[in-house]
Amino acid sequence: MVLDCVRAQDFDPSTARAGGLVTARRLAGDSLVCTRALSPASWTVPSHASMFTGLDPWEHRLIKGGEAHLAPSIPTLAESLAARGYRTGLFSANPLIAGENGLARGFDTHRLGSFVDCFFRSTVSRHPNLARSTSSVPGGPAGEPTHGTSKVRKRALSSFFGSLERWPLLSDTTDRALGRIPDGHPGADHGGWSVTAPWIEESLSRWLSRIPKDQPSYTFVNLLDAHEPYLGVTRGPENRRTLWNRLRFRQDGIGADGGEGLWTDEQRTAMTMLYRRCIDLIDVRLGLLLDLIRQHRDWDNTLVIVTGDHGQAFGEEGSIYHMFGISSSLHRVPLIVKPAGSDRSRSSFSEWVSTRALYRLVLDAVSEGATTTSGLDGALSTLQEFSQAPAMSFSDVNLRDSLGSNRLVESRKRPDRYIVVYRDGTKLAVNVESGKQSQIDMGRQSAAPYAPDTSRPDVAATIDSALTVANIVRRTSGSTSVGPLTISDRLRTWGYG
């Protein structure tokens, strides 16, 4: 289960305020909690591709928007599990986890949100017709609606709805109107919250109910409720002051990044509070999803992974939302692993580790040698192996392809791309274009970057690794082919080539 845009600092079961994160705290009670998990990238497509393939973004090359496609030679987790007899289902509010870029490969059932789900929240248990498509998906159940949209329609909707973020009152009014248009498909009871993609729980329940008890299944869910814009984030009626505070600020973060409508301290505080309300909602929905797993599958024999695809920033280290910059708020994500089997107790893993390790963790758990009593030890072993490599995150996005040409004009500049390496209590950032290096101490508030001490062998080795990756990215920009990288060799080393 991927919680889109959820950053680690706001989804930490060990530091949750009293009465908060009830589901996360309950799940963490018999799970392995990773306190230093990193997303390999700062936006949706490359980070999901890394989780689905076990490869870094500069290896799978799915780092462009638009026409980029995962190379057919790279096996996905869903394909590997389907080959082992698993039923595979994908239920994603985020429309970018799509068949057109290869991320849906291997799923026999594929339910996608539309771009309406990215911008509008529904306060009723039904979903607007605008967010549905009846296109068929090969291998999916016949006669059922699929959530998705065409490429032309997607670009038009993205540009239109994105522009509404400049006028929050108009967007919020539209949100509330669309959220009350029923389409005849009942959804889950979300306790009065306005939610994105309210069809997910009901669709997942129907799919799980059709799988024989003795057939294994792999379910992927993406929840989008913590994604900007934070319009229509309500639970019940609002007073006028709350409504005014929510609607008087522009929310187009890319415009702010380009120097238009820059956020004030007051706005950052207001946006952070809205975001944390979304985190509360995410926890509620996570509880509903876990209840469905308990209802339809063997809970004790189920491996459950809850993580984020990237974080979210509200001015930290000059970053707003996600995609750009080197803020730890972009890269650090929650990671909770409930292993299958009876050997379960709360454990903690405190080494830096990339979520690309989840590919290996899942395949190791279902391999022939795995047992129901070795789940926790197996997960720890896999994470420990991956933590030995430098933990890197890639901050980059193709503005024109993924967000529309109007935003590229507004941003006025191409944001810098960075390779960021986390080690101990510091992070090292290397600018992909210039090669400039900086180091930041993460334990101190408002810590300023400084030149790293390259006389230290460990620091020099880390920088060399980051520069090597930066050179690969620079050489292959615009390329979607696998190129000279030894991906097949790596997969064979893992035993999954």
Backbone torsions as a table, in degrees:
resi	resn	phi	psi	omega
1	MET	NA	118.4	-179.1
2	VAL	-103.3	122.9	178.2
3	LEU	-96.1	99.0	-173.2
4	ASP	-62.4	130.5	176.2
5	CYS	69.7	13.2	-180.0
6	VAL	-90.9	121.6	-178.5
7	ARG	-95.6	155.6	-172.8
8	ALA	-61.6	-39.6	-172.4
9	GLN	-64.6	-22.7	-179.7
10	ASP	-106.1	2.5	177.7
11	PHE	-134.0	54.2	-178.2
12	ASP	-109.3	108.1	-177.5
13	PRO	-59.4	-28.1	-176.0
14	SER	-77.9	-19.6	-178.1
15	THR	-119.0	10.7	-177.9
16	ALA	-62.2	140.6	179.0
17	ARG	-65.0	161.4	-178.3
18	ALA	-56.2	127.1	179.5
19	GLY	83.8	-3.6	-178.7
20	GLY	-99.0	159.3	177.3
21	LEU	48.6	49.5	-176.9
22	VAL	-59.6	-45.9	-178.4
23	THR	-66.2	-46.4	-178.5
24	ALA	-61.6	-41.3	-179.7
25	ARG	-67.3	-38.2	178.5
26	ARG	-67.1	-42.3	179.0
27	LEU	-65.5	-40.2	-178.3
28	ALA	-65.0	-21.1	-177.8
29	GLY	-60.9	-27.8	176.7
30	ASP	-129.3	40.6	-176.1
31	SER	-134.8	170.5	172.0
32	LEU	-95.1	119.9	-178.1
33	VAL	-106.5	120.2	179.4
34	CYS	-94.5	117.8	-173.8
35	THR	-91.0	-7.6	179.2
36	ARG	-133.0	49.7	178.2
37	ALA	-83.7	142.1	-178.0
38	LEU	-124.4	140.2	168.6
39	SER	-79.8	139.5	179.1
40	PRO	-69.7	-15.9	-177.2
41	ALA	-148.2	166.7	-174.2
42	SER	-101.4	13.3	172.9
43	TRP	-150.3	172.7	-162.0
44	THR	-60.4	-55.4	-168.4
45	VAL	-62.6	-54.2	-179.0
46	PRO	-65.8	-32.7	-179.0
47	SER	-70.0	-40.6	176.0
48	HIS	-66.2	-40.1	179.0
49	ALA	-60.7	-36.4	178.2
50	SER	-67.9	-40.8	177.5
51	MET	-65.9	-34.5	-177.0
52	PHE	-81.2	-16.8	-175.5
53	THR	-123.5	-16.9	-175.6
54	GLY	79.0	9.2	-176.0
55	LEU	-109.8	153.6	174.3
56	ASP	-74.8	160.0	-177.4
57	PRO	-56.2	-37.6	-178.4
58	TRP	-76.4	-4.9	175.1
59	GLU	-97.3	-48.5	178.8
60	HIS	-78.7	-17.8	173.3
61	ARG	67.5	10.4	178.1
62	LEU	-86.2	66.3	-174.8
63	ILE	-117.3	0.5	176.6
64	LYS	-101.5	156.4	167.2
65	GLY	-84.2	-169.3	173.0
66	GLY	66.9	-112.7	-168.5
67	GLU	-89.6	1.2	-177.8
68	ALA	-61.6	145.2	-176.7
69	HIS	-144.6	137.7	178.1
70	LEU	-65.1	127.9	-177.0
71	ALA	-58.3	134.2	-179.9
72	PRO	-59.1	-22.3	-178.5
73	SER	-75.2	-10.4	-179.2
74	ILE	-97.6	114.5	179.5
75	PRO	-72.4	143.7	176.5
76	THR	-100.1	162.7	179.0
77	LEU	-60.5	-42.3	-179.6
78	ALA	-63.4	-40.1	177.9
79	GLU	-62.9	-43.2	-179.1
80	SER	-64.0	-40.3	-179.7
81	LEU	-73.6	-38.1	177.2
82	ALA	-60.5	-37.7	178.7
83	ALA	-65.9	-20.4	178.0
84	ARG	-93.4	8.0	177.2
85	GLY	94.1	11.2	179.7
86	TYR	-81.4	141.0	163.4
87	ARG	-77.6	137.3	-173.9
88	THR	-126.2	126.3	-179.2
89	GLY	-132.0	135.3	179.5
90	LEU	-117.8	126.7	-180.0
91	PHE	-131.8	98.8	-170.3
92	SER	-125.5	123.8	172.5
93	ALA	-69.6	-27.6	-180.0
94	ASN	-82.3	121.1	-176.4
95	PRO	-72.7	-7.3	-177.7
96	LEU	-80.6	-10.3	176.4
97	ILE	-86.0	71.9	-162.3
98	ALA	-116.1	163.1	175.5
99	GLY	-70.5	-29.7	-175.2
100	GLU	-68.9	-21.8	176.3
101	ASN	-106.8	4.3	174.8
102	GLY	91.2	-4.3	-177.1
103	LEU	-72.7	-20.4	179.5
104	ALA	-91.4	3.9	179.8
105	ARG	-60.0	132.7	176.8
106	GLY	95.8	-11.2	178.7
107	PHE	-89.6	124.5	179.5
108	ASP	-80.8	-18.9	173.1
109	THR	-129.3	133.7	-170.4
110	HIS	-139.9	110.6	178.9
111	ARG	-118.0	118.0	-175.8
112	LEU	-116.7	143.4	167.9
113	GLY	-76.3	168.7	174.6
114	SER	-105.8	-178.7	178.7
115	PHE	-69.5	-15.0	171.8
116	VAL	-62.6	-37.1	179.3
117	ASP	-65.0	-23.9	179.4
118	CYS	-75.3	-24.5	-170.8
119	PHE	-118.4	-19.5	-174.2
120	PHE	-126.0	145.6	-179.2
121	ARG	-118.6	140.6	-177.0
122	SER	-103.0	135.4	178.7
123	THR	-99.2	6.9	176.3
124	VAL	-120.8	170.9	-175.8
125	SER	-87.9	23.3	177.9
126	ARG	-131.7	170.5	-174.1
127	HIS	-124.9	141.6	-179.1
128	PRO	-61.9	147.8	176.8
129	ASN	-58.6	-29.8	-176.0
130	LEU	-59.4	-25.7	-175.1
131	ALA	-93.6	8.4	-176.5
132	ARG	-113.5	150.1	174.0
133	SER	-134.9	147.0	-179.0
134	THR	-107.6	19.0	177.3
135	SER	-65.8	147.8	-177.4
136	SER	-88.3	153.4	176.6
137	VAL	-118.5	124.3	-180.0
138	PRO	-54.2	129.5	178.2
139	GLY	87.3	-7.1	-179.8
140	GLY	-87.1	164.8	179.5
141	PRO	-60.9	134.4	-177.4
142	ALA	-70.0	144.4	172.0
143	GLY	80.6	4.3	179.6
144	GLU	-104.1	143.4	179.8
145	PRO	-68.1	144.2	176.3
146	THR	-112.4	138.7	179.3
147	HIS	-88.6	117.7	-178.7
148	GLY	-179.3	-177.3	-179.9
149	THR	-160.5	156.8	-178.2
150	SER	-72.4	164.5	-177.3
151	LYS	-64.0	-42.9	-179.1
152	VAL	-66.6	-44.9	179.8
153	ARG	-63.9	-38.4	-179.4
154	LYS	-61.8	-45.8	-179.3
155	ARG	-65.3	-40.2	-180.0
156	ALA	-65.1	-45.5	179.9
157	LEU	-63.8	-41.3	-179.2
158	SER	-61.3	-45.1	-178.9
159	SER	-66.5	-42.0	-177.0
160	PHE	-67.7	-53.8	-176.6
161	PHE	-67.8	-33.4	177.9
162	GLY	-62.7	-37.4	-179.6
163	SER	-68.1	-26.6	-179.9
164	LEU	-66.2	-19.2	-179.7
165	GLU	-63.7	-18.5	177.5
166	ARG	-72.3	-24.1	-177.2
167	TRP	-123.7	80.6	-173.2
168	PRO	-56.8	-36.4	-178.3
169	LEU	-63.7	-44.7	178.2
170	LEU	-62.9	-45.0	-178.5
171	SER	-64.6	-41.9	-178.5
172	ASP	-65.7	-39.8	178.1
173	THR	-63.6	-43.2	177.7
174	THR	-63.0	-41.5	178.7
175	ASP	-56.7	-48.8	-176.6
176	ARG	-65.8	-35.5	179.2
177	ALA	-69.0	-48.5	-179.3
178	LEU	-64.5	-33.8	-177.3
179	GLY	-68.2	-7.3	-179.5
180	ARG	-112.2	11.6	177.3
181	ILE	-92.5	109.6	-178.6
182	PRO	-78.6	155.8	176.6
183	ASP	-126.7	10.5	175.2
184	GLY	86.2	4.7	179.3
185	HIS	-113.0	104.3	-177.5
186	PRO	-64.0	146.3	178.6
187	GLY	-118.3	-172.8	-178.3
188	ALA	-77.7	161.4	175.2
189	ASP	-86.8	112.0	-176.8
190	HIS	-100.2	19.3	173.5
191	GLY	66.6	30.9	178.2
192	GLY	89.1	-5.7	177.8
193	TRP	-71.6	147.7	167.1
194	SER	-87.3	128.7	-170.5
195	VAL	-130.3	159.7	170.7
196	THR	-92.1	146.3	176.2
197	ALA	47.4	62.2	-177.6
198	PRO	-69.5	-3.7	-179.9
199	TRP	-80.4	-10.8	-170.6
200	ILE	-61.1	-50.0	-176.2
201	GLU	-61.3	-44.2	-178.0
202	GLU	-66.9	-40.5	179.1
203	SER	-65.7	-42.1	178.7
204	LEU	-64.1	-41.8	-179.8
205	SER	-60.9	-44.5	179.7
206	ARG	-63.5	-39.5	-178.8
207	TRP	-67.8	-46.1	-179.5
208	LEU	-63.3	-35.5	-177.4
209	SER	-66.6	-18.4	-178.0
210	ARG	-93.8	-5.0	-177.9
211	ILE	-89.9	127.0	177.2
212	PRO	-56.2	144.8	-176.6
213	LYS	-59.7	-29.9	-176.2
214	ASP	-91.7	3.9	178.0
215	GLN	-101.8	128.8	-180.0
216	PRO	-70.8	154.4	-178.9
217	SER	-138.6	152.6	175.0
218	TYR	-125.5	118.8	-178.2
219	THR	-115.6	130.3	173.4
220	PHE	-116.5	130.8	178.9
221	VAL	-129.7	135.7	173.1
222	ASN	-120.6	122.2	176.0
223	LEU	-104.4	134.3	-169.7
224	LEU	-110.9	8.3	-170.5
225	ASP	-64.3	-22.9	-179.3
226	ALA	-90.8	4.1	-179.3
227	HIS	-81.8	143.6	173.5
228	GLU	-68.5	159.0	1.5
229	PRO	-80.6	156.8	-177.8
230	TYR	-99.2	63.0	178.7
231	LEU	-111.7	141.9	-178.7
232	GLY	72.5	16.8	179.1
233	VAL	-80.5	90.8	-173.9
234	THR	-134.2	157.3	167.4
235	ARG	-142.3	95.4	-175.7
236	GLY	82.4	-173.6	-176.8
237	PRO	-68.6	150.8	178.4
238	GLU	-113.4	147.1	172.8
239	ASN	-80.9	168.5	-173.6
240	ARG	-64.4	-37.6	-178.9
241	ARG	-64.2	-46.4	179.6
242	THR	-61.7	-43.6	-179.4
243	LEU	-62.6	-42.8	-179.2
244	TRP	-64.9	-42.7	179.3
245	ASN	-62.2	-29.9	-177.2
246	ARG	-83.3	-26.1	-170.2
247	LEU	-106.8	-4.2	-174.1
248	ARG	-92.0	1.2	-178.9
249	PHE	-113.6	139.0	168.1
250	ARG	-62.2	148.9	-179.8
251	GLN	-124.3	11.2	178.2
252	ASP	-82.7	96.9	-173.8
253	GLY	-63.7	-30.5	-178.6
254	ILE	-71.3	-34.3	174.0
255	GLY	-61.9	-40.0	177.9
256	ALA	-64.9	-40.3	179.4
257	ASP	-62.0	-31.2	-179.9
258	GLY	-86.7	2.6	176.5
259	GLY	101.6	1.9	178.2
260	GLU	-104.3	131.5	175.7
261	GLY	63.3	40.2	-178.5
262	LEU	-58.9	142.0	-177.1
263	TRP	-74.4	141.1	171.7
264	THR	-89.0	171.1	176.3
265	ASP	-60.3	-37.0	179.5
266	GLU	-63.8	-42.8	-179.5
267	GLN	-67.6	-41.2	179.0
268	ARG	-59.8	-41.1	178.7
269	THR	-64.3	-43.9	-179.6
270	ALA	-63.9	-41.6	-179.1
271	MET	-68.2	-37.4	178.2
272	THR	-64.3	-39.1	178.6
273	MET	-66.1	-39.5	175.8
274	LEU	-62.8	-41.9	178.7
275	TYR	-59.5	-42.9	-178.4
276	ARG	-69.2	-27.5	171.7
277	ARG	-64.9	-37.4	177.3
278	CYS	-65.7	-35.1	177.2
279	ILE	-62.8	-40.7	176.2
280	ASP	-59.6	-41.9	178.1
281	LEU	-64.7	-43.1	178.8
282	ILE	-55.3	-41.9	-179.5
283	ASP	-64.1	-39.2	176.5
284	VAL	-61.8	-46.4	-178.4
285	ARG	-68.6	-35.4	175.8
286	LEU	-59.9	-39.6	177.2
287	GLY	-61.9	-41.0	178.1
288	LEU	-63.6	-41.5	-179.3
289	LEU	-67.1	-42.6	179.2
290	LEU	-65.6	-34.7	176.1
291	ASP	-63.1	-35.9	177.4
292	LEU	-65.9	-38.9	177.2
293	ILE	-63.5	-44.1	178.8
294	ARG	-62.2	-37.0	-177.1
295	GLN	-71.3	-39.5	-170.7
296	HIS	-105.3	-18.5	-176.2
297	ARG	-126.6	174.3	178.0
298	ASP	-83.6	99.8	-173.6
299	TRP	-57.9	-43.4	-177.0
300	ASP	-65.1	-24.9	-178.6
301	ASN	-106.0	24.7	-178.2
302	THR	-114.8	128.6	171.7
303	LEU	-84.7	123.3	-180.0
304	VAL	-119.2	129.0	178.1
305	ILE	-124.5	126.2	176.2
306	VAL	-120.1	124.6	-178.0
307	THR	-152.4	-175.4	175.9
308	GLY	-121.0	156.8	177.2
309	ASP	-87.6	-24.7	174.2
310	HIS	-172.2	173.0	179.9
311	GLY	-94.6	-154.5	-179.0
312	GLN	-154.3	138.4	-177.2
313	ALA	-119.9	147.9	178.4
314	PHE	-130.6	54.4	178.5
315	GLY	102.2	-9.5	179.0
316	GLU	-62.4	127.3	178.9
317	GLU	51.7	35.0	175.6
318	GLY	78.0	9.4	-178.3
319	SER	-101.9	143.7	174.7
320	ILE	-127.6	129.5	-175.1
321	TYR	61.1	-123.4	-179.2
322	HIS	-140.2	-175.8	-178.2
323	MET	90.8	-47.8	-171.0
324	PHE	-107.9	151.1	168.2
325	GLY	93.2	-176.9	-173.8
326	ILE	-120.8	17.5	-179.0
327	SER	-63.2	137.6	175.6
328	SER	-63.1	-24.3	177.4
329	SER	-62.9	-23.7	178.2
330	LEU	-79.1	-33.3	-167.6
331	HIS	-101.6	-33.4	-175.5
332	ARG	-82.4	126.5	-175.1
333	VAL	-128.8	158.4	174.4
334	PRO	-72.1	152.7	173.7
335	LEU	-150.7	111.1	178.7
336	ILE	-121.3	125.7	-177.3
337	VAL	-121.9	111.6	172.3
338	LYS	-95.4	108.6	-177.7
339	PRO	-72.7	158.2	173.3
340	ALA	-77.0	154.3	176.5
341	GLY	102.8	179.4	-173.4
342	SER	-88.0	-16.4	-176.9
343	ASP	-84.2	79.3	-176.2
344	ARG	-132.5	130.6	172.0
345	SER	-159.4	161.0	-178.1
346	ARG	-66.6	125.1	177.6
347	SER	-132.3	162.5	-179.2
348	SER	-130.8	142.2	175.7
349	PHE	-124.5	118.6	-169.2
350	SER	-111.7	11.6	176.3
351	GLU	-87.8	155.1	174.8
352	TRP	-68.7	130.0	179.9
353	VAL	-149.7	139.0	179.9
354	SER	-84.1	146.0	178.4
355	THR	-70.4	-4.4	172.3
356	ARG	-65.4	-16.8	177.8
357	ALA	-66.0	-16.9	-176.6
358	LEU	-65.1	-29.9	176.0
359	TYR	-57.5	-50.9	179.5
360	ARG	-67.3	-41.2	-176.5
361	LEU	-59.0	-44.1	-179.6
362	VAL	-67.8	-47.5	-177.8
363	LEU	-65.3	-36.3	175.3
364	ASP	-63.0	-37.8	-176.9
365	ALA	-68.1	-27.1	-177.5
366	VAL	-104.8	5.8	-179.2
367	SER	-69.8	164.6	-175.1
368	GLU	-61.6	-32.4	-177.3
369	GLY	-81.7	-9.2	-177.0
370	ALA	-74.4	146.8	176.5
371	THR	-126.8	161.9	-178.7
372	THR	-70.1	-13.0	180.0
373	THR	-98.1	-3.7	-177.5
374	SER	-109.0	15.0	-175.2
375	GLY	-60.3	-50.2	-177.7
376	LEU	-66.8	-46.8	179.4
377	ASP	-62.3	-38.1	179.3
378	GLY	-65.4	-42.7	178.6
379	ALA	-63.8	-43.8	178.7
380	LEU	-61.9	-41.2	-179.7
381	SER	-62.7	-44.0	-179.9
382	THR	-64.4	-46.3	-179.7
383	LEU	-64.9	-38.1	178.7
384	GLN	-62.6	-40.6	178.6
385	GLU	-62.1	-44.8	-178.0
386	PHE	-71.5	-27.2	-178.9
387	SER	-71.6	-12.4	178.6
388	GLN	-72.8	-26.0	178.2
389	ALA	-83.5	154.0	177.0
390	PRO	-57.4	130.7	-179.9
391	ALA	-86.2	107.4	-173.8
392	MET	-117.5	146.5	171.7
393	SER	-126.0	146.8	-177.0
394	PHE	-114.5	120.0	177.9
395	SER	-103.4	110.4	-177.8
396	ASP	-167.6	155.1	170.1
397	VAL	-158.9	148.9	173.5
398	ASN	-92.7	98.9	-172.7
399	LEU	-58.3	-46.3	-173.1
400	ARG	-65.6	-43.1	-175.1
401	ASP	-74.8	-37.4	-171.5
402	SER	-96.4	-20.5	-174.2
403	LEU	-124.3	-3.7	178.7
404	GLY	98.5	142.5	-173.8
405	SER	-65.2	-27.0	-179.9
406	ASN	-63.2	-33.3	179.7
407	ARG	-73.7	-32.7	179.6
408	LEU	-63.9	-39.4	177.6
409	VAL	-65.4	-41.9	-177.0
410	GLU	-66.5	-37.2	-175.6
411	SER	-69.7	-21.0	173.0
412	ARG	69.6	-14.5	-176.7
413	LYS	-155.6	157.9	173.9
414	ARG	-87.8	118.0	178.7
415	PRO	-61.3	149.4	178.6
416	ASP	-66.4	147.7	175.2
417	ARG	-101.0	142.4	-176.0
418	TYR	-134.2	146.6	162.2
419	ILE	-103.8	121.4	-177.0
420	VAL	-116.0	124.7	-178.0
421	VAL	-111.9	127.4	-179.8
422	TYR	-102.3	130.5	178.6
423	ARG	-150.5	131.2	-178.2
424	ASP	50.8	-126.3	-178.4
425	GLY	-101.4	16.4	-178.8
426	THR	-128.7	167.6	171.1
427	LYS	-133.8	143.7	178.4
428	LEU	-111.5	128.8	-179.6
429	ALA	-115.6	132.4	177.4
430	VAL	-120.3	122.7	176.6
431	ASN	-71.7	123.8	-174.8
432	VAL	-61.1	-42.0	-175.3
433	GLU	-77.0	-47.8	-173.0
434	SER	-94.3	-20.1	-175.5
435	GLY	77.9	1.8	-179.7
436	LYS	-62.9	139.2	-175.3
437	GLN	-116.9	144.1	175.0
438	SER	-146.3	154.1	-179.3
439	GLN	-125.1	143.5	-178.2
440	ILE	-134.2	132.6	173.5
441	ASP	-86.0	121.9	-173.1
442	MET	-86.0	-13.9	-176.1
443	GLY	-78.6	-14.4	-176.0
444	ARG	-108.0	144.5	178.7
445	GLN	-74.4	141.0	180.0
446	SER	54.4	38.4	179.8
447	ALA	-69.4	130.2	-179.0
448	ALA	-88.4	145.6	176.6
449	PRO	-69.8	149.8	178.2
450	TYR	-143.6	165.3	-178.7
451	ALA	-70.3	129.9	-179.1
452	PRO	-68.3	153.0	179.9
453	ASP	-85.6	92.2	-175.9
454	THR	-75.1	-3.7	176.0
455	SER	-75.3	-17.1	177.1
456	ARG	-81.7	126.4	-176.6
457	PRO	-58.6	-39.4	-178.4
458	ASP	-67.1	-39.7	178.0
459	VAL	-67.2	-44.1	179.8
460	ALA	-61.0	-40.8	179.6
461	ALA	-65.7	-39.5	178.7
462	THR	-64.4	-43.3	179.4
463	ILE	-64.4	-40.9	178.1
464	ASP	-59.4	-41.4	178.0
465	SER	-61.8	-45.2	-179.1
466	ALA	-66.4	-39.5	178.4
467	LEU	-65.7	-37.0	176.7
468	THR	-60.6	-45.3	178.3
469	VAL	-64.6	-42.9	179.2
470	ALA	-59.4	-39.1	177.9
471	ASN	-65.0	-39.7	177.8
472	ILE	-62.5	-46.4	-179.6
473	VAL	-61.7	-43.2	-177.9
474	ARG	-65.2	-39.8	-178.5
475	ARG	-70.4	-30.7	-171.6
476	THR	-107.7	10.6	178.9
477	SER	-56.7	131.2	-179.1
478	GLY	89.1	-8.4	-179.3
479	SER	-97.6	136.8	175.9
480	THR	-111.3	5.8	178.1
481	SER	-83.4	160.6	-176.7
482	VAL	-71.8	-34.2	175.8
483	GLY	72.1	-154.0	-171.4
484	PRO	-82.3	-1.7	-175.9
485	LEU	-67.2	142.8	-174.5
486	THR	-88.5	61.2	-179.2
487	ILE	-64.5	-45.0	-178.7
488	SER	-62.4	-35.6	178.0
489	ASP	-64.7	-41.5	179.5
490	ARG	-63.5	-44.7	-179.5
491	LEU	-62.9	-39.4	178.4
492	ARG	-65.1	-37.9	177.0
493	THR	-60.0	-38.3	178.4
494	TRP	-75.9	-15.3	-177.6
495	GLY	93.0	12.8	-176.6
496	TYR	-126.0	22.6	-177.3
497	GLY	-75.2	NA	NA
